[in-house]
Structure formats: C-alpha cells, structure tokens
Amino acid sequence: MPGLEDLYREIILDHYRSPRNRGELPAPPARRVEGYNPLCGDEIVLYVDVDVEGEGEAGEARVADIKIGGQGCSISQSSASMMSAAVKGKTVEEARTLIRAFKAMMSIHEHRLDGEDGDGPDADGGATAPANGAKVPLGDLEALQGVVRFPVRIKCATLSWNTLQQGLDEAAPGS
C-alpha cells in the first residue's frame, strides 16, 4: 500500500525532525542510561525518572518523566522519540508491556507472509506482548513496522527500547 507507506514515512520523518522529549533530566531522581549500536554508530542517552514515592493510583511506579539525547540515523532517533512519547506517564509495567510488544513487532522470525504467525503485528493495529498474549495497540509506533524488511536496521529501531529496558531494570527497587 503506497499510501500507508507514505504516511508511515512522514511519521518517522516528523519524529526525526522534531523529536519529542529531547533533553536531559537531573540525577537524581532521574537515571541516565546509554545505548550504543556499533554496527552503524547510533547513540542514545536516556534519562528516565521513575516515580516510586508518589506511586500511581494502584500503588505502581510510573515513568514520571523521560528525556532522550544522542545521535544517529532517522530510524534510531525517530524510534527514541516515539518510544519516549509512548511511555511517558505510564506505569512501569505498562512500559514493559510496550517494550515487549514493540520488540515482538521488530522480531524477524515472528513475521510470515500470511501474517498469522507469532507475536508480530496483527490486522487490528497492535502487537502481541509475549508475556501475557494480550494485544497491545502501538499507534504511531507501527510506522516502524517496515524496518523488519531490512534486518540490519532492526537494531537501529530497538536501540532506545533496549536502553529503556535497562533503565527500568536499574531503577527497580533493590537494584
């Protein structure tokens, strides 16, 4: 579908030209995490502030704020921008679910031509999060779905997500 591909391309370029949540956060309370893709030189610096004290309604920690920095290709920088917008204000568990769903969408072995296999994107505009089998709506993140056709670029798209996962792991109580 050329029309849909053009729309996705515009979403990616918009996030590349006008990245969301660009900047830094003071430490503490924010945790600074760096990610690097040696294959193409992409660098992500992620600042994540997990609100554990003020916890959410159900007593869950939240991603109170997130900022991104770094440099790299349009795929890595757009993905970081979209990721930051998607997880900001979410509970840590919701953020982890988005990480799993996005990485499932980016997983090459999950995609078949018939679209009926594995944890990849489905016809309803979501991806299955492998941990619980629930469909997770990905919204603008689906613009990056076409990256799967270029396996060498998957690491570009998942760099910020892996960096976020590391930051959430480090921010978890007891780490």
C-alpha positions, 0 to 999 in steps of 0.5 A, spaced: 500 500 500 503 506 497 499 510 501 500 507 508 507 507 506 507 514 505 504 516 511 508 511 515 514 515 512 512 522 514 511 519 521 518 517 522 520 523 518 516 528 523 519 524 529 526 525 526 525 532 525 522 534 531 523 529 536 519 529 542 522 529 549 529 531 547 533 533 553 536 531 559 533 530 566 537 531 573 540 525 577 537 524 581 531 522 581 532 521 574 537 515 571 541 516 565 542 510 561 546 509 554 545 505 548 550 504 543 549 500 536 556 499 533 554 496 527 552 503 524 554 508 530 547 510 533 547 513 540 542 514 545 542 517 552 536 516 556 534 519 562 528 516 565 525 518 572 521 513 575 516 515 580 516 510 586 514 515 592 508 518 589 506 511 586 500 511 581 493 510 583 494 502 584 500 503 588 505 502 581 511 506 579 510 510 573 515 513 568 514 520 571 518 523 566 523 521 560 528 525 556 532 522 550 539 525 547 544 522 542 545 521 535 544 517 529 540 515 523 532 517 522 530 510 524 534 510 531 532 517 533 525 517 530 524 510 534 527 514 541 522 519 540 516 515 539 518 510 544 519 516 549 512 519 547 509 512 548 511 511 555 511 517 558 506 517 564 505 510 564 506 505 569 512 501 569 509 495 567 505 498 562 512 500 559 514 493 559 508 491 556 510 496 550 517 494 550 515 487 549 510 488 544 514 493 540 520 488 540 515 482 538 513 487 532 521 488 530 522 480 531 524 477 524 522 470 525 515 472 528 513 475 521 510 470 515 507 472 509 500 470 511 501 474 517 498 469 522 504 467 525 507 469 532 507 475 536 508 480 530 503 485 528 496 483 527 490 486 522 487 490 528 493 495 529 497 492 535 502 487 537 502 481 541 506 482 548 509 475 549 508 475 556 501 475 557 498 474 549 494 480 550 494 485 544 497 491 545 495 497 540 502 501 538 499 507 534 504 511 531 509 506 533 507 501 527 510 506 522 516 502 524 513 496 522 517 496 515 524 496 518 523 488 519 524 488 511 531 490 512 534 486 518 540 490 519 536 496 521 532 492 526 537 494 531 537 501 529 529 501 531 530 497 538 536 501 540 532 506 545 527 500 547 533 496 549 536 502 553 529 503 556 529 496 558 535 497 562 533 503 565 527 500 568 531 494 570 536 499 574 531 503 577 527 497 580 527 497 587 533 493 590 537 494 584 
